[in-house]
Amino acid sequence: MLPTIDQNYLEARAPGSSVTLEGGMICVVIPAFSLPEGFNHSSADLLLRLSPGYPDIAPDMWWFEPAVRRIDGRLIAATESQEVYLGRTWQRWSRHLNPGQWRSGLDSLESYLALVRKEVAAAAAALAA
Amino acid sequence: MDNDRVDALRPDRPQAFEIKIDRTNYKVREMVLTGGELRRLPEPDIGPDRDLFEVVPGGSDVKIDTDTKVEMRNGLRFFTAPAQINPGR
């Protein structure tokens, strides 16, 4: 279901990950994805839902379970929706790449997860001061 | 210090280091490269729309800023990623 480069990445860097098909989408679950300080959890399971056209088609959004919230109570933009996948209720982080940002043949789960980490860190830090 | 002087001081120093950026291998002679110099290795250059990361085996990937100095060694691997993503519905 996933390119070899992504399979190898998950084996090496995200042991315990699962890859399943649901509703025609490739669901990648990374358990206990580490979160920076400032949230109500130090880790949460991360769900990526990849279109069948991946990696030619960019990933879109990601989901956490349990829901990740700032400990200071401030809302995180575009994280209010909850959706059920794989029999679990996930908090959706609605984040979208612009056309052309994703480079098929260059980008992979490694680069997308780097972006997820960066965005999550920004959400933890924003307005914290 | 230029590479010739470094070679004289460290005769055991490799003549070149094999590194990887994204899916392409490069040979570099410099002992240290900045993020900016690493960004100029690919053709075309890595633009500001992408972040550059050094892979740290067993650890967290490190974002390499333009002025960050990285000591070269064989097998170093870097990758790029989109620099931003937009919140939305």
Backbone of each chain as ProteinMPNN parsed JSONL, in Angstrom:
{"seq_chain_A": "MLPTIDQNYLEARAPGSSVTLEGGMICVVIPAFSLPEGFNHSSADLLLRLSPGYPDIAPDMWWFEPAVRRIDGRLIAATESQEVYLGRTWQRWSRHLNPGQWRSGLDSLESYLALVRKEVAAAAAALAA", "coords_chain_A": {"N_chain_A": [[0.815, -1.214, 0.0], [1.976, 1.186, 0.693], [4.738, 3.165, -0.561], [8.041, 1.762, -0.837], [10.001, 3.348, 0.366], [8.572, 4.699, 2.313], [7.591, 2.592, 3.847], [10.002, 1.618, 4.873], [10.8, 3.843, 6.316], [8.804, 4.04, 8.319], [9.212, 1.623, 9.671], [11.752, 2.06, 10.713], [11.639, 4.502, 12.108], [9.193, 4.857, 13.293], [8.242, 2.664, 14.977], [5.832, 0.065, 15.403], [3.803, 1.205, 14.053], [0.775, 1.127, 12.122], [-0.713, 0.086, 9.066], [-3.534, 0.355, 7.238], [-6.418, -0.278, 5.159], [-9.239, 1.741, 4.726], [-12.407, 2.655, 3.753], [-11.428, 3.155, 1.209], [-9.221, 4.679, 1.636], [-5.783, 4.97, 2.604], [-4.836, 4.213, 5.717], [-2.674, 5.321, 8.092], [-1.446, 4.687, 11.181], [0.314, 6.043, 13.761], [1.581, 5.146, 16.712], [1.572, 6.761, 19.918], [2.716, 9.28, 19.235], [5.085, 11.7, 19.703], [4.609, 14.68, 21.578], [5.144, 18.214, 21.95], [5.897, 20.197, 24.913], [3.24, 21.901, 26.627], [0.854, 20.984, 25.869], [-2.094, 18.983, 26.642], [-1.411, 16.381, 26.673], [1.467, 14.255, 26.554], [1.944, 12.678, 24.469], [0.247, 11.302, 21.618], [-1.853, 9.169, 19.671], [-1.333, 9.216, 16.214], [-3.023, 9.776, 13.23], [-2.83, 9.349, 9.781], [-4.476, 9.867, 6.76], [-4.311, 8.664, 3.698], [-4.724, 9.311, 0.271], [-5.705, 7.033, -2.382], [-4.113, 7.739, -4.49], [-1.741, 8.548, -3.443], [1.854, 8.322, -3.537], [1.65, 10.388, -5.341], [-0.354, 12.142, -4.992], [-0.795, 14.597, -2.567], [-0.616, 14.183, 1.026], [-3.33, 15.071, 3.225], [-4.329, 16.959, 5.879], [-4.386, 15.749, 9.367], [-4.909, 13.541, 12.174], [-5.563, 13.25, 15.67], [-5.635, 11.117, 18.517], [-5.795, 10.534, 21.878], [-7.711, 13.664, 21.855], [-5.851, 16.632, 21.307], [-5.026, 19.34, 23.247], [-4.328, 22.727, 24.214], [-2.725, 23.454, 27.304], [-3.205, 25.871, 28.451], [-5.715, 26.496, 27.728], [-6.278, 27.936, 25.448], [-7.635, 27.995, 22.168], [-6.791, 25.852, 19.45], [-6.292, 26.532, 16.136], [-8.629, 25.332, 13.774], [-9.083, 22.712, 14.768], [-11.318, 21.664, 15.838], [-13.117, 19.75, 14.961], [-14.401, 16.415, 15.228], [-13.924, 13.096, 14.207], [-14.805, 9.812, 13.116], [-12.83, 7.073, 12.612], [-11.54, 3.897, 11.794], [-12.866, 2.759, 13.887], [-12.506, 4.442, 16.004], [-12.621, 7.608, 17.721], [-11.443, 10.566, 16.462], [-9.538, 13.58, 16.729], [-9.593, 16.083, 14.4], [-7.019, 17.694, 12.712], [-7.178, 20.201, 10.717], [-5.414, 20.855, 8.08], [-3.794, 22.132, 5.245], [-1.917, 21.7, 2.293], [-0.656, 23.974, -0.154], [-1.341, 24.006, -3.703], [1.206, 22.45, -5.567], [3.082, 22.508, -3.556], [3.655, 19.997, -2.516], [5.909, 17.6, -3.551], [5.899, 15.174, -5.709], [7.677, 12.157, -5.792], [9.752, 13.228, -4.469], [8.911, 14.144, -1.958], [7.689, 12.51, 1.016], [6.474, 10.295, 3.613], [8.296, 10.916, 5.566], [8.981, 13.628, 5.122], [6.46, 14.79, 5.32], [5.754, 14.221, 7.964], [7.681, 15.669, 9.275], [6.742, 18.185, 8.776], [4.291, 18.032, 10.11], [5.243, 17.83, 12.758], [6.446, 20.326, 13.0], [4.271, 22.076, 12.716], [2.682, 21.295, 14.873], [4.376, 21.951, 16.973], [4.406, 24.698, 16.622], [1.773, 25.265, 17.218], [1.759, 24.717, 19.9], [3.407, 26.649, 20.869], [2.373, 29.092, 20.06], [1.189, 32.224, 20.989], [1.886, 31.727, 23.551], [3.509, 33.213, 25.157]], "CA_chain_A": [[0.0, 0.0, 0.0], [2.867, 2.347, 0.769], [6.031, 3.007, -1.233], [9.085, 1.139, -0.014], [10.695, 4.37, 1.162], [7.728, 4.989, 3.472], [7.603, 1.399, 4.703], [11.286, 1.591, 5.581], [10.808, 4.945, 7.281], [7.963, 3.691, 9.466], [9.874, 0.553, 10.422], [12.927, 2.573, 11.416], [11.424, 5.707, 12.916], [7.894, 4.845, 13.973], [7.908, 1.25, 15.187], [4.493, -0.152, 15.927], [2.815, 1.828, 13.175], [-0.057, 0.199, 11.362], [-1.189, 0.59, 7.777], [-4.733, -0.391, 6.862], [-7.32, 0.372, 4.207], [-10.601, 1.971, 5.2], [-13.107, 3.595, 2.889], [-10.611, 3.49, 0.055], [-8.068, 5.48, 2.041], [-4.703, 4.279, 3.308], [-4.781, 4.779, 7.071], [-1.423, 5.068, 8.8], [-1.541, 5.073, 12.592], [1.594, 6.064, 14.455], [1.217, 5.2, 18.128], [2.357, 7.562, 20.873], [3.468, 10.335, 18.548], [5.547, 12.599, 20.769], [4.125, 16.052, 21.489], [5.944, 19.139, 22.753], [5.263, 20.705, 26.126], [2.216, 22.911, 26.393], [-0.399, 20.306, 25.56], [-2.656, 18.171, 27.725], [-0.816, 15.041, 26.601], [2.853, 14.256, 26.064], [1.923, 11.947, 23.205], [-1.079, 10.868, 21.179], [-1.797, 8.407, 18.422], [-1.465, 10.08, 15.041], [-3.598, 9.113, 12.05], [-2.754, 9.962, 8.456], [-5.352, 9.201, 5.786], [-3.704, 8.953, 2.406], [-5.567, 8.936, -0.862], [-5.117, 5.942, -3.178], [-3.145, 8.311, -5.412], [-0.481, 8.832, -2.761], [2.45, 9.61, -3.169], [1.506, 11.436, -6.349], [-1.286, 13.102, -4.392], [-0.284, 14.981, -1.246], [-1.451, 13.96, 2.211], [-4.135, 16.225, 3.608], [-4.766, 16.931, 7.278], [-4.016, 14.613, 10.204], [-5.851, 13.349, 13.266], [-4.977, 12.766, 16.916], [-6.474, 10.49, 19.532], [-6.873, 11.446, 22.279], [-7.645, 15.035, 21.362], [-4.727, 17.407, 21.823], [-5.443, 20.709, 23.553], [-3.343, 23.507, 24.962], [-3.034, 23.437, 28.734], [-3.681, 27.199, 28.867], [-7.093, 26.635, 27.314], [-6.442, 28.622, 24.157], [-8.018, 27.086, 21.088], [-5.868, 25.644, 18.327], [-7.067, 26.757, 14.92], [-9.061, 24.246, 12.886], [-8.935, 21.395, 15.398], [-12.539, 21.434, 16.611], [-13.913, 18.632, 14.453], [-14.082, 15.052, 15.628], [-14.354, 12.17, 13.163], [-14.613, 8.402, 13.488], [-12.139, 6.203, 11.663], [-10.95, 2.692, 12.399], [-13.576, 2.474, 15.119], [-12.068, 5.342, 17.07], [-12.952, 9.012, 17.506], [-10.198, 11.313, 16.298], [-9.571, 15.04, 16.575], [-9.021, 16.419, 13.097], [-6.229, 18.907, 12.506], [-7.433, 20.542, 9.319], [-4.254, 21.585, 7.539], [-3.754, 21.844, 3.808], [-0.814, 22.217, 1.485], [-1.017, 24.668, -1.384], [-0.953, 23.281, -4.919], [2.614, 22.571, -5.943], [4.001, 22.375, -2.415], [4.041, 18.591, -2.398], [6.675, 17.204, -4.723], [5.864, 13.74, -5.913], [9.002, 11.645, -6.124], [10.705, 13.837, -3.538], [8.308, 14.115, -0.635], [7.345, 11.19, 1.542], [6.0, 10.419, 4.992], [9.348, 11.57, 6.337], [8.864, 15.08, 5.016], [5.152, 15.226, 5.835], [5.775, 14.164, 9.43], [8.47, 16.817, 9.726], [5.822, 19.318, 8.726], [3.355, 17.84, 11.219], [5.94, 18.199, 13.997], [6.657, 21.77, 13.004], [2.981, 22.729, 12.93], [2.263, 20.991, 16.237], [5.22, 22.777, 17.841], [3.947, 26.08, 16.489], [0.509, 25.363, 17.93], [2.073, 24.714, 21.329], [4.122, 27.878, 21.224], [1.647, 30.298, 19.657], [0.534, 33.031, 22.021], [2.214, 31.194, 24.875], [4.258, 34.183, 25.959]], "C_chain_A": [[0.847, 1.262, 0.0], [4.126, 2.095, -0.047], [7.062, 2.43, -0.269], [9.77, 2.161, 0.886], [9.895, 4.706, 2.415], [7.666, 3.79, 4.418], [8.879, 1.357, 5.534], [11.343, 2.678, 6.648], [9.995, 4.571, 8.526], [8.615, 2.606, 10.314], [10.999, 1.107, 11.29], [12.582, 3.642, 12.44], [10.096, 5.732, 13.66], [7.457, 3.402, 14.185], [6.534, 1.111, 15.824], [3.408, 0.499, 15.094], [2.005, 0.759, 12.455], [-0.532, 0.886, 10.092], [-2.363, -0.272, 7.361], [-5.528, 0.405, 5.84], [-8.686, 0.548, 4.862], [-11.249, 2.999, 4.285], [-12.288, 4.038, 1.686], [-9.398, 4.344, 0.377], [-7.044, 4.612, 2.764], [-4.539, 4.952, 4.664], [-3.484, 4.349, 7.752], [-1.598, 5.572, 10.226], [-0.159, 4.945, 13.223], [1.297, 6.198, 15.948], [2.156, 6.108, 18.918], [3.282, 8.545, 20.17], [3.815, 11.409, 19.582], [5.089, 14.035, 20.523], [4.991, 16.967, 22.352], [5.189, 19.562, 24.015], [4.233, 21.773, 25.763], [0.87, 22.31, 26.056], [-0.864, 19.463, 26.749], [-2.149, 16.735, 27.707], [0.632, 15.175, 26.113], [2.982, 13.468, 24.766], [0.477, 11.6, 22.882], [-0.891, 10.042, 19.923], [-2.1, 9.347, 17.262], [-2.004, 9.247, 13.884], [-3.359, 9.974, 10.815], [-3.682, 9.169, 7.555], [-4.889, 9.619, 4.397], [-4.62, 8.48, 1.292], [-4.909, 7.799, -1.632], [-4.074, 6.458, -4.167], [-1.827, 8.699, -4.769], [0.606, 7.894, -3.309], [2.362, 10.694, -4.25], [0.564, 12.53, -5.85], [-0.849, 13.35, -2.956], [-1.194, 14.488, -0.123], [-2.218, 15.24, 2.538], [-4.62, 16.015, 5.033], [-4.103, 15.778, 8.046], [-4.943, 14.608, 11.403], [-5.094, 12.83, 14.495], [-6.051, 12.099, 17.774], [-5.566, 10.061, 20.675], [-6.66, 12.86, 21.737], [-6.547, 15.814, 22.074], [-5.182, 18.857, 22.03], [-4.332, 21.414, 24.325], [-3.729, 23.524, 26.433], [-3.502, 24.804, 29.228], [-5.102, 27.469, 28.385], [-7.317, 27.341, 25.992], [-6.743, 27.597, 23.07], [-6.917, 27.002, 20.037], [-6.704, 25.713, 17.052], [-7.374, 25.448, 14.201], [-8.788, 22.861, 13.462], [-10.209, 20.994, 16.141], [-13.307, 20.18, 16.199], [-13.43, 17.295, 14.993], [-14.668, 14.107, 14.579], [-14.007, 10.745, 13.583], [-13.972, 7.655, 12.33], [-11.577, 5.025, 12.444], [-11.589, 2.383, 13.755], [-13.19, 3.357, 16.285], [-12.46, 6.778, 16.716], [-11.671, 9.842, 17.545], [-10.476, 12.81, 16.234], [-8.866, 15.385, 15.261], [-8.239, 17.734, 13.169], [-6.335, 19.237, 11.018], [-6.314, 21.452, 8.809], [-4.058, 21.154, 6.093], [-2.533, 22.464, 3.154], [-1.377, 22.966, 0.276], [-0.647, 23.804, -2.586], [0.519, 23.515, -5.245], [3.586, 22.43, -4.793], [4.533, 20.949, -2.273], [4.726, 18.162, -3.679], [6.725, 15.681, -4.826], [7.238, 13.254, -6.373], [10.092, 12.198, -5.229], [10.151, 13.733, -2.117], [7.844, 12.707, -0.274], [6.763, 11.385, 2.934], [7.034, 11.117, 5.866], [9.194, 13.088, 6.292], [7.52, 15.567, 5.556], [5.146, 15.225, 7.358], [6.658, 15.268, 10.01], [7.602, 18.067, 9.757], [4.782, 19.227, 9.843], [4.013, 18.269, 12.53], [6.105, 19.707, 14.104], [5.353, 22.504, 13.333], [2.481, 22.503, 14.36], [3.08, 21.833, 17.227], [4.78, 24.234, 17.791], [2.641, 26.281, 17.251], [0.735, 25.396, 19.44], [2.662, 26.047, 21.759], [3.296, 29.131, 20.991], [0.95, 30.946, 20.841], [0.883, 32.591, 23.434], [2.844, 32.253, 25.769], [3.322, 35.101, 26.693]], "O_chain_A": [[0.49, 2.27, -0.608], [4.541, 0.948, -0.213], [6.963, 2.593, 0.947], [10.082, 1.866, 2.04], [10.477, 4.971, 3.468], [7.686, 3.951, 5.638], [8.846, 1.096, 6.737], [11.865, 2.464, 7.742], [10.453, 4.766, 9.652], [8.572, 2.668, 11.543], [11.185, 0.694, 12.435], [13.17, 3.681, 13.521], [9.903, 6.546, 14.563], [6.44, 2.965, 13.648], [6.127, 1.917, 16.661], [2.223, 0.36, 15.395], [2.476, -0.352, 12.213], [-0.724, 2.101, 10.053], [-2.22, -1.477, 7.155], [-5.332, 1.61, 5.68], [-9.219, -0.377, 5.474], [-10.705, 4.082, 4.07], [-12.437, 5.16, 1.202], [-8.629, 4.693, -0.519], [-7.394, 3.648, 3.445], [-4.151, 6.118, 4.747], [-3.239, 3.161, 7.956], [-1.868, 6.753, 10.445], [0.451, 3.876, 13.215], [0.818, 7.239, 16.398], [3.349, 6.21, 18.634], [4.472, 8.629, 20.472], [2.933, 11.952, 20.248], [5.171, 14.541, 19.404], [5.516, 16.534, 23.378], [3.992, 19.31, 24.152], [4.341, 22.449, 24.74], [-0.133, 23.017, 25.965], [-0.133, 19.26, 27.719], [-2.427, 15.963, 28.624], [0.967, 16.09, 25.36], [3.983, 13.569, 24.056], [-0.394, 11.604, 23.753], [0.096, 10.191, 19.203], [-3.014, 10.169, 17.333], [-1.506, 8.158, 13.597], [-3.648, 11.17, 10.807], [-3.677, 7.938, 7.58], [-5.054, 10.766, 3.983], [-5.21, 7.402, 1.359], [-3.694, 7.614, -1.55], [-3.236, 5.687, -4.634], [-0.898, 9.127, -5.454], [0.296, 6.725, -3.536], [2.923, 11.779, -4.098], [0.677, 13.691, -6.241], [-0.567, 12.407, -2.217], [-2.407, 14.386, -0.306], [-1.805, 16.341, 2.174], [-5.249, 15.003, 5.343], [-3.377, 14.959, 7.482], [-5.681, 15.568, 11.625], [-4.124, 12.08, 14.378], [-7.22, 12.483, 17.746], [-4.639, 9.283, 20.45], [-5.59, 13.203, 21.235], [-6.343, 15.674, 23.28], [-5.662, 19.508, 21.102], [-3.514, 20.782, 24.995], [-4.91, 23.599, 26.773], [-4.118, 24.904, 30.289], [-5.636, 28.555, 28.611], [-8.431, 27.342, 25.47], [-6.192, 26.496, 23.05], [-6.208, 27.975, 19.781], [-7.712, 25.018, 16.924], [-6.512, 24.583, 14.041], [-8.329, 21.959, 12.762], [-10.185, 20.09, 16.976], [-14.059, 19.617, 16.995], [-12.236, 17.07, 15.189], [-15.792, 14.31, 14.119], [-13.041, 10.511, 14.309], [-14.503, 7.613, 11.221], [-11.191, 5.154, 13.606], [-10.95, 1.826, 14.648], [-13.513, 3.052, 17.433], [-12.611, 7.114, 15.541], [-10.923, 9.822, 18.522], [-11.519, 13.243, 15.745], [-7.708, 15.028, 15.044], [-8.753, 18.752, 13.634], [-5.669, 18.631, 10.18], [-6.288, 22.653, 9.08], [-4.143, 19.971, 5.763], [-2.169, 23.607, 3.432], [-2.441, 22.625, -0.242], [0.254, 22.969, -2.501], [1.005, 24.645, -5.202], [4.784, 22.251, -5.011], [5.701, 20.731, -1.953], [4.184, 18.34, -4.77], [7.484, 15.009, -4.128], [7.872, 13.865, -7.233], [11.219, 11.701, -5.226], [10.841, 13.291, -1.198], [7.641, 11.849, -1.134], [6.581, 12.517, 3.382], [6.677, 11.831, 6.803], [9.271, 13.751, 7.326], [7.444, 16.627, 6.176], [4.591, 16.133, 7.976], [6.406, 15.746, 11.116], [7.72, 18.899, 10.657], [4.433, 20.24, 10.45], [3.407, 18.99, 13.322], [5.925, 20.287, 15.174], [5.343, 23.439, 14.134], [1.925, 23.41, 14.979], [2.537, 22.361, 18.197], [4.783, 24.922, 18.812], [2.423, 27.331, 17.856], [-0.022, 26.036, 20.17], [2.439, 26.509, 22.877], [3.505, 30.138, 21.668], [0.221, 30.296, 21.59], [0.256, 33.025, 24.4], [2.724, 32.195, 26.993], [3.771, 35.986, 27.422]]}, "seq_chain_B": "MDNDRVDALRPDRPQAFEIKIDRTNYKVREMVLTGGELRRLPEPDIGPDRDLFEVVPGGSDVKIDTDTKVEMRNGLRFFTAPAQINPGR", "coords_chain_B": {"N_chain_B": [[39.957, 28.106, 7.649], [41.558, 26.699, 4.873], [40.895, 23.858, 2.691], [43.27, 22.607, 1.845], [45.134, 23.178, 3.843], [43.894, 21.906, 5.957], [44.072, 19.288, 5.032], [46.831, 18.921, 5.243], [47.19, 19.016, 7.978], [45.611, 16.936, 8.811], [46.18, 14.125, 7.684], [44.751, 11.791, 7.537], [42.27, 12.454, 6.878], [39.287, 12.063, 5.0], [39.204, 12.404, 1.412], [36.888, 13.193, 0.293], [33.466, 13.549, 1.195], [30.635, 11.52, 1.316], [27.388, 12.418, 1.017], [23.818, 12.713, 1.43], [21.048, 14.291, 0.019], [17.678, 14.571, 0.186], [16.801, 12.388, -2.27], [19.141, 12.131, -3.567], [22.615, 11.566, -4.064], [25.61, 13.179, -3.003], [29.0, 14.293, -3.391], [31.204, 15.862, -1.29], [33.902, 18.081, -0.545], [34.461, 19.774, 1.474], [35.007, 20.284, 4.979], [33.189, 21.374, 6.665], [29.934, 22.54, 6.151], [27.563, 25.113, 5.627], [24.032, 25.543, 6.265], [23.031, 27.095, 4.195], [24.929, 26.628, 2.185], [24.577, 23.899, 1.806], [22.034, 23.968, 0.758], [22.532, 24.866, -1.743], [23.622, 22.788, -3.124], [21.905, 20.914, -4.544], [20.412, 20.892, -7.838], [17.799, 22.535, -9.263], [18.669, 25.046, -6.715], [17.702, 24.511, -3.265], [14.779, 25.969, -2.417], [13.327, 28.774, -0.528], [10.837, 27.929, 0.15], [10.973, 25.499, 1.242], [11.932, 23.539, 4.05], [15.027, 22.44, 5.481], [16.33, 19.478, 6.761], [18.422, 17.613, 8.985], [18.963, 14.197, 9.214], [18.839, 12.381, 12.147], [19.931, 9.511, 13.266], [18.079, 7.404, 15.348], [17.283, 9.529, 16.838], [15.797, 12.829, 17.067], [14.966, 14.516, 14.075], [16.869, 17.253, 12.855], [16.321, 20.619, 12.263], [17.909, 22.499, 9.819], [19.155, 25.57, 9.706], [19.867, 28.439, 7.584], [22.339, 29.556, 8.333], [23.403, 27.644, 9.944], [26.06, 25.55, 10.911], [27.345, 22.559, 9.679], [29.145, 19.722, 10.401], [30.798, 17.75, 8.138], [30.451, 14.289, 7.304], [30.876, 10.944, 6.216], [27.958, 9.466, 4.937], [26.077, 11.156, 5.991], [22.748, 12.309, 6.049], [20.239, 14.259, 4.603], [17.032, 15.835, 4.386], [14.341, 17.472, 2.669], [11.414, 19.458, 3.302], [8.059, 20.663, 2.868], [7.703, 24.054, 3.826], [5.594, 25.22, 5.105], [2.165, 24.875, 6.176], [-1.325, 25.206, 5.78], [-3.852, 26.213, 8.024], [-7.281, 25.299, 7.871], [-10.635, 24.75, 6.65]], "CA_chain_B": [[41.095, 27.313, 7.204], [41.179, 26.065, 3.615], [40.971, 22.4, 2.723], [44.645, 22.149, 1.703], [45.773, 23.226, 5.17], [43.287, 20.841, 6.748], [44.667, 18.035, 4.567], [48.188, 18.819, 5.784], [47.103, 18.761, 9.407], [44.92, 15.665, 9.056], [46.372, 13.297, 6.493], [43.787, 10.698, 7.516], [40.967, 13.005, 6.524], [38.821, 11.634, 3.677], [39.274, 13.403, 0.35], [35.538, 13.651, 0.024], [32.424, 12.94, 2.022], [29.414, 11.202, 0.58], [26.19, 12.781, 1.768], [22.596, 12.563, 0.639], [19.976, 15.26, 0.235], [16.499, 13.916, -0.388], [17.113, 11.064, -2.825], [20.324, 12.297, -4.418], [23.91, 11.52, -3.385], [26.571, 14.231, -3.349], [30.333, 14.203, -2.814], [31.677, 17.194, -0.912], [35.27, 18.061, -0.021], [34.547, 20.651, 2.636], [34.796, 19.642, 6.274], [32.001, 21.986, 7.26], [29.078, 23.292, 5.232], [26.417, 25.758, 6.266], [22.752, 25.208, 5.664], [22.941, 27.793, 2.916], [25.763, 25.929, 1.202], [23.908, 22.632, 1.511], [20.871, 24.269, -0.081], [22.977, 25.15, -3.115], [24.147, 21.581, -3.77], [21.01, 20.39, -5.592], [20.128, 21.74, -9.002], [18.08, 23.873, -8.757], [18.836, 25.201, -5.274], [16.527, 24.333, -2.409], [14.209, 27.303, -2.237], [12.845, 29.123, 0.81], [9.547, 27.286, 0.391], [11.203, 24.192, 1.848], [12.863, 23.431, 5.17], [16.074, 21.427, 5.358], [16.524, 18.74, 8.01], [19.426, 16.551, 9.066], [18.456, 12.981, 9.843], [19.623, 11.933, 13.296], [19.501, 8.14, 13.544], [17.748, 7.154, 16.739], [16.914, 10.763, 17.515], [14.871, 13.704, 16.345], [15.548, 15.239, 12.949], [17.254, 18.61, 13.236], [16.147, 21.614, 11.209], [19.166, 23.167, 9.521], [18.932, 26.927, 9.217], [20.817, 28.87, 6.562], [23.668, 29.822, 8.891], [23.83, 26.521, 10.776], [27.23, 24.855, 10.384], [27.24, 21.109, 9.836], [30.391, 19.023, 10.122], [30.549, 16.68, 7.174], [30.963, 12.94, 7.51], [30.267, 10.011, 5.278], [26.673, 8.901, 5.302], [25.113, 12.153, 6.455], [21.571, 12.377, 5.188], [19.358, 15.409, 4.798], [15.83, 15.83, 3.549], [13.606, 18.729, 2.672], [9.975, 19.327, 3.522], [7.373, 21.949, 2.71], [7.997, 24.9, 4.983], [4.391, 25.637, 5.818], [0.886, 24.259, 5.834], [-2.319, 26.219, 6.124], [-5.077, 25.787, 8.701], [-8.483, 25.61, 7.101], [-11.741, 23.791, 6.746]], "C_chain_B": [[40.722, 26.602, 5.909], [41.454, 24.564, 3.682], [42.39, 21.877, 2.606], [45.353, 22.141, 3.048], [45.201, 22.139, 6.065], [43.879, 19.495, 6.357], [46.05, 17.836, 5.155], [48.152, 18.469, 7.266], [46.484, 17.397, 9.706], [45.026, 14.783, 7.822], [45.378, 12.145, 6.401], [42.406, 11.159, 7.08], [40.532, 12.501, 5.145], [38.92, 12.769, 2.657], [37.901, 13.972, 0.03], [34.576, 12.914, 0.946], [31.208, 12.678, 1.144], [28.219, 11.493, 1.475], [24.988, 12.638, 0.842], [21.63, 13.673, 1.013], [18.767, 14.766, -0.538], [16.926, 12.581, -0.995], [18.345, 11.089, -3.712], [21.585, 12.284, -3.584], [24.821, 12.633, -3.898], [27.91, 13.88, -2.715], [30.8, 15.623, -2.521], [33.072, 17.074, -0.31], [35.399, 18.879, 1.257], [34.307, 19.87, 3.933], [33.53, 20.141, 6.944], [31.238, 22.715, 6.164], [27.955, 23.931, 6.036], [25.132, 25.265, 5.605], [22.588, 25.86, 4.303], [23.746, 27.105, 1.822], [25.148, 24.578, 0.827], [22.725, 22.859, 0.573], [21.265, 24.511, -1.535], [23.559, 23.918, -3.814], [23.193, 21.03, -4.836], [20.852, 21.401, -6.722], [18.675, 21.539, -9.394], [18.27, 23.885, -7.233], [17.54, 24.862, -4.536], [16.001, 25.716, -2.065], [13.706, 27.541, -0.822], [11.49, 28.511, 1.147], [9.699, 25.917, 1.041], [12.198, 24.305, 2.996], [13.855, 22.312, 4.887], [16.304, 20.79, 6.723], [17.691, 17.775, 7.878], [18.799, 15.372, 9.787], [19.396, 12.576, 10.967], [19.16, 10.519, 13.645], [19.254, 7.93, 15.035], [17.343, 8.385, 17.514], [15.934, 11.562, 16.69], [15.606, 14.41, 15.218], [15.78, 16.694, 13.356], [17.069, 19.548, 12.047], [17.456, 22.391, 11.054], [18.86, 24.543, 8.936], [20.06, 27.329, 8.278], [22.23, 29.027, 7.115], [24.157, 28.714, 9.824], [25.019, 25.825, 10.124], [27.107, 23.364, 10.686], [28.577, 20.479, 9.469], [30.098, 17.821, 9.239], [31.133, 15.36, 7.658], [30.239, 12.036, 6.523], [28.937, 9.504, 5.814], [25.675, 9.886, 5.851], [23.938, 12.192, 5.49], [20.704, 13.559, 5.592], [18.098, 15.194, 3.967], [15.156, 17.183, 3.648], [12.124, 18.438, 2.864], [9.332, 20.674, 3.249], [7.495, 22.769, 3.992], [6.75, 25.331, 5.734], [3.168, 24.885, 5.315], [-0.185, 25.159, 6.429], [-3.512, 25.623, 6.876], [-6.284, 26.154, 7.846], [-9.529, 24.548, 7.283], [-11.499, 22.6, 5.84]], "O_chain_B": [[39.673, 25.962, 5.846], [42.136, 24.069, 4.579], [42.716, 20.839, 3.181], [46.088, 21.204, 3.361], [45.929, 21.519, 6.84], [44.159, 18.658, 7.215], [46.414, 16.721, 5.527], [48.991, 17.709, 7.749], [46.791, 16.778, 10.725], [44.097, 14.698, 7.019], [45.176, 11.582, 5.325], [41.487, 10.352, 6.933], [41.334, 12.512, 4.211], [38.742, 13.94, 2.993], [37.779, 15.1, -0.447], [34.849, 11.805, 1.406], [30.813, 13.518, 0.334], [28.057, 10.899, 2.541], [25.131, 12.465, -0.368], [21.425, 13.957, 2.193], [18.822, 14.569, -1.752], [17.384, 11.71, -0.256], [18.566, 10.18, -4.512], [21.64, 12.907, -2.524], [24.798, 12.978, -5.079], [27.966, 13.259, -1.654], [30.792, 16.482, -3.403], [33.386, 16.087, 0.355], [36.339, 18.692, 2.029], [33.516, 18.928, 3.973], [32.883, 19.415, 7.698], [31.83, 23.422, 5.348], [27.462, 23.354, 7.006], [25.153, 24.657, 4.536], [22.067, 25.248, 3.37], [23.303, 27.01, 0.678], [25.195, 24.169, -0.333], [22.45, 22.036, -0.3], [20.444, 24.381, -2.443], [23.948, 24.0, -4.979], [23.64, 20.708, -5.937], [21.124, 22.591, -6.569], [18.329, 20.442, -9.832], [18.06, 22.878, -6.557], [16.445, 24.918, -5.098], [16.714, 26.534, -1.485], [13.665, 26.617, -0.009], [11.047, 28.567, 2.294], [8.713, 25.251, 1.355], [13.17, 25.058, 2.928], [13.562, 21.367, 4.154], [16.455, 21.492, 7.723], [17.925, 17.197, 6.817], [18.182, 15.529, 10.841], [20.603, 12.444, 10.762], [18.105, 10.35, 14.256], [20.105, 8.236, 15.871], [17.085, 8.308, 18.716], [15.323, 11.058, 15.747], [16.742, 14.852, 15.392], [14.994, 17.282, 14.099], [17.596, 19.303, 10.962], [18.03, 22.874, 12.03], [18.369, 24.659, 7.813], [21.08, 26.647, 8.187], [23.204, 28.675, 6.45], [25.221, 28.843, 10.429], [24.994, 25.54, 8.926], [26.803, 22.967, 11.81], [29.083, 20.676, 8.364], [29.254, 16.985, 9.562], [32.165, 15.322, 8.327], [29.136, 12.336, 6.066], [28.812, 9.159, 6.989], [24.541, 9.514, 6.152], [24.111, 12.117, 4.274], [20.476, 13.812, 6.775], [18.105, 14.465, 2.976], [15.378, 17.939, 4.594], [11.649, 17.328, 2.623], [9.979, 21.713, 3.382], [7.4, 22.236, 5.098], [6.839, 25.764, 6.883], [3.14, 24.346, 4.209], [0.029, 25.797, 7.46], [-4.111, 24.647, 6.424], [-6.3, 27.192, 7.185], [-9.322, 23.563, 7.991], [-12.323, 21.687, 5.787]]}, "name": "protein", "num_of_chains": 2, "seq": "MLPTIDQNYLEARAPGSSVTLEGGMICVVIPAFSLPEGFNHSSADLLLRLSPGYPDIAPDMWWFEPAVRRIDGRLIAATESQEVYLGRTWQRWSRHLNPGQWRSGLDSLESYLALVRKEVAAAAAALAAMDNDRVDALRPDRPQAFEIKIDRTNYKVREMVLTGGELRRLPEPDIGPDRDLFEVVPGGSDVKIDTDTKVEMRNGLRFFTAPAQINPGR"}
